[in-house]
């Protein structure tokens, strides 16, 4: 039996940009989305952030990509239709969808509002939904999702600069909260000054922490201190600087996805300190055990947060004026943006202006 074409799979027509193969080249793509169910929210996509995981996915660098693939899990827009049982948002509200659109809702993680750690969690794109059909992401004109996975955007949160918070924001907010680092007076290290790192600085400062940026690039010092408000800056390759800061930090958020040594970072931690890995290096890192034992230190990992915490994060960000530093680009620039992202040539997050530029790319 022939497979149903994407544009005929569901009743609602949709248009976006998709990669067709491992080249990762994105091009216009007609597909469809399901009807608005009783618990569903449909919205017009206005902006979508470009996450580094989008780049990995379109090129199948993690080995589990399905094509055609429409990326995007930092999408925001305006509600156009709600199901009969929806009470969280209404037509006209500004909303977003982050990294996931489904889970089992019965396991321990789901019961504790940690759907992101559910064994059956369903990603926003490059995944199979409950009905057996394929999920497509936010580089598209319309989105539908169960209201549980809808984030309501406060009126004072800009949609363009707020969209990256749905991934980058919650990925750093969640470990700061969970590991007891969201308290005034804590000393937090942030490794890497990119899409995640720059937002981590903003959240940590809003929590009242002292923040030290740890980077291999001395050229980023002025940016970290003067623009982003960090308190100090360490060049991780300078042994004298590292030595001077030994045993001073309560926790470190490591956002770097390249292979790098973690021994110097463990040395920076106070006793009982925690090094939290949120970047994803493609090869195993060496873990020296002695510094863990000698200071009862911990190396931990953390993913993005559950839906309750994601809403809490957006509300906190709106209250404290926290947004991502972005470069807004038109839809037809997306392949160039991906090339620049691969070279880390962005400060600090690309956001696609879907609402104003996608329609013009229709064949």
N, C-alpha and C positions, 0 to 999 in steps of 0.2 A: 504494500500500500504506500503510495507516494506521500511524502511529508507535506503538510499544509504550509504554504508560503507564509513568512512572518506577517505580511500585511493582511492575511485572511484568517489568522489564528484566533483573533478576538474581534468584537464588533466595533470598537472605537479606533478610528484611523490615527496613526501617529507618524511623526517624521523626526528624524534625528541624523546623527552622523555615527557611522560604525566602522570598525576595523573588520576586514574579511579574512585576514591571514596574519602570520607571524611578522610580516613586514611592519605591522602596526599602523599602516597608512589609513587614515580616517577619511571617509567620503560619505556623501548624502545617502540616506537609507530610509525606505518606507517600511513601516511595521504596524503593529496594532497593540492596543492595551485592552484589558478586560472592562466590562461594564462596571459601573459604580455599585458595589454591593451594599447591603444594609449597614455595614460597619466601615465602609470605605470613604476616603476623602480624595477627590480629584482636584488637581490644581494645574494652572498654566505655569510652566517653568519660565522664570524670568532671568535667573542667573545660575551658573553651575561652576563651582571651583574645580580646578585641575589638581588632583592629588598625585603624588609620586606613584601610588599603587595603580593609578590609571595607566601610567606608562609601562609599568611591569606587566599589567594585564593584557594590553593590546599587543604586546610583543611576546606573550606567553612565556615570560621569563621565570614564572613560578611553576610552569608545566601543567596547569589545569584550566587553560582558557578554552572557551567554546566560541565558535564564530558562526554568524556575524555577532560582533560584540559592541554594544553601545555602552561606553564607560560613564562614570560620573556618580559620585555618592556624596556630593556637597551641593544639593540642588534646593533652590528656594523659589517661591512664586506666590500666586494668588489663588485662593480656593474658588473653584467654579461650580462644584457640585458636592453635596454630602449625602451619605446614605441615611435611611430613615432612623437608624439607631445611633447615629453620631451625635454626641453632645459636647465634644471637646472644642470644636471649631465650627465656624459658620461660613457661608459664601461671602467672599470679599476679604476674609482674614489673610494675613501673610503667614506662610508656613514653610517648613523645610522637611526634607528627608535626608538622613545621614547614611551610615554604612549598612544598615540592615532593614529588611521589610517583613521578616517573619521569624518565628521560633515555635517551640512546642507548647509553651504556656502552662506546662504541668510539672516540669522538672524543678529541682531545688533552686537552680539559678534563676529560672523564670519567676518562681514564687518570691524570690528575694529582689525582684526588679533588676536582675542582671541577665537580661535576655541575650546580651552579647557573648556570654559564656555558655549558652545553651548548646548541647551537642548537635541539635537540629536547627541551629540558627541559620537563617537564609539571608545571604548578602543581597544588596540592592541591585547588583548586576552580576552577570557571569555566574548565575545560579538557577536552580529549578524551584519554582514556586509550589505551593501546596497542591495546586490543580495539575501539576505535571508540565506546565508550560515554562518557557524560558523568560528570565527577568532581564529587562533592558534598563540602563541607567539614565542619568540626567542630561546627557548631551542631546536633548530632545525637547519637543514642544509641550508635551503634556505628561503628567504622572498620576498614577492612582496607587494608593496604599491604605492598608488597614489603619484606622485612626490611632491605634496603639503606637504606630511608628511615625506619627506626624508630630513635628515640633512646632509649637506656636511661637512666632516671632513677635516680641514686644514692638510697639509702635516706634520707639526710638532706636531700634536696631536696624541699621542700613542693610538691605538685602545683599548687595554686592560684597561689601567687606565683612558681612556676617556669615556668608555661606561657608567659608573654610572652617569656621568654628565647629561645624557639624562633624568634621573628622579631626582636623588638627587641634581644635580647641578642646574637645572632649578627651582626646588621647593624652593630653597633658594635665587637664583639670582632674580627671579621675584618679590618677596615681597620687597627685598632690593631696587630695582629700583622703584617699584610702590609707596612705602610709603616714598620716598624721603630720603632714608637712604644710598644711594650710592654716598655720597658726602664726600670729604676729611674733616677730623676734627670731623665727627659724632662719638658718643660713642654708640657702638652696643653691646648688651648682646646676647649671644648665650646659650640657655638652652639645655643641653644634648650634650654629646660628642660621637656621633655615626656616622652612615653613612651620615646623613644630617648635623649634627652639625660640623663635621670636615671640610666639604666642605664650610659651611657657614663662618667659620673663614677665610678660604683662600680667598673667594670672598670679604668679608668685608675689609680685609687687603689690597687687591688689589685696592679697591675703596678709600683707604686712611683713613679708619676709625680706631679708637681705639676700641679694642675688649676685652670684658670680658666674660670668660666662666663661666657659672653658672651650677653647678653639685652637686649631692648628694654624689659623690665619691671623697674624698680628694686624693685618690691614682692617680687620673688622672691629678693632677696639673702639674707635670713635663712634661707630654706628651703635655698638652695644651700650656704651656709657651715655652718650649724648642724645641719641634718638630714641632708644628703647628703655632707657632709665635703669640699666643695671648698675650695681654699686661698684663692682670691680671686674677685672678681666684677666684671665690667665692664659698664657700660651702653653698648650699642653706639651709642646716639644722642648720647652725650656726647663731643665731640671732645677735651676735655682728658684724659678717662680713656683714650681710645684712643691719644692721642699719648704718654701716659706709659708705655704698654705696648708701644710700637712695637719690632719686631725682638727679641721676647723668647720666642717660642713655637717649639718644634720641629715641631709639627703641630697642625692644627685639624680636629675632626670637626664638620661642619655638618649638623645634623639638621633644619633648618627647611625646610618645604615651601611657604612663601609666598615670593613674589618679594621679594628683598632685595638690597642692594648688597654686593658682595664686595670692593670696593676697600679698605675699612677692614680687612677680615680679612687680605688679602694683606700689608698694612702691619704687622700684628702678628707675622707669621712672621719667623724668623731666615732668613738666607741658607740655601739648600738645604731650606727648610721645605716642608711639603706641606699644602695645604688639601684635605680629602677631603669630597666631597658625598655624603651618604647620604639627605638629604631629596629630595623630588621636586617642585619648583615647577612649576606648570602653564604657565608661559611662560618663554622663554629669558632667561637672566641676562646682563648686560653683563660682558664679560671684558676688563679693561684689561691690555694686554700689557706695558707698560713696567715695572711692578713685578716681573713674572715674569722679564724679561730682566736687570734690574738686580740681582737677588738669586738667580738660578738657582732660582727657586721653581716649584712645581708645583701645578696644580689637577687633582685626580683624582676619580674616582667609584668607588663600591664598592657591590655588592649584598650579599645575605645570603651565607653561606658554604656550602661543600660539606658532605657528611655527616660525613666524618672530622673536620673542624674543628668542626662543630656538636656532636658528641659530646665533643670536647676542651673546648669552651666550657662545656657543662653540667657536666662533671667539675670544671673549674676553679672555676666558680661555686659548686658544692657545697662544695669544699674551702675557699673563702674566704667562705662565707656570703652570697653575692650572690643577691638575689632582686629582683623588681620590686615597687614600691609599688603596691598594688592596691585596688580596690573590688569586692568580690564581689557579684554581682547575680543574682536568679532569672531563669529563661528568659523569663517573661512581662513582664519589665522591659526587654527588649532594644531595643524601639523608642524608649523614653525614653532609654536609654543612648546610642543613636545620635544623638539630638537633642542631648544634652549633649556628646557627643564633637565634634560639629560646632561647638560653641561653646567647645571646649577646657575644658569644665567637668568635669575628672576629674584626680585626683592618684594615679597617673599612667596607670593602665591599668585598664579594666574587665575582669573575668573572670566568665564565666557559670558558675554552679554547675549544670552539666548533670546530674550524677549524682543530685542531690537534688530538682531542680525541673522537669526536662524532662517526665517522665512525666505529671505532673499537668496538663499543657497539652494532652494528647491529646483530640481532640473526642469 
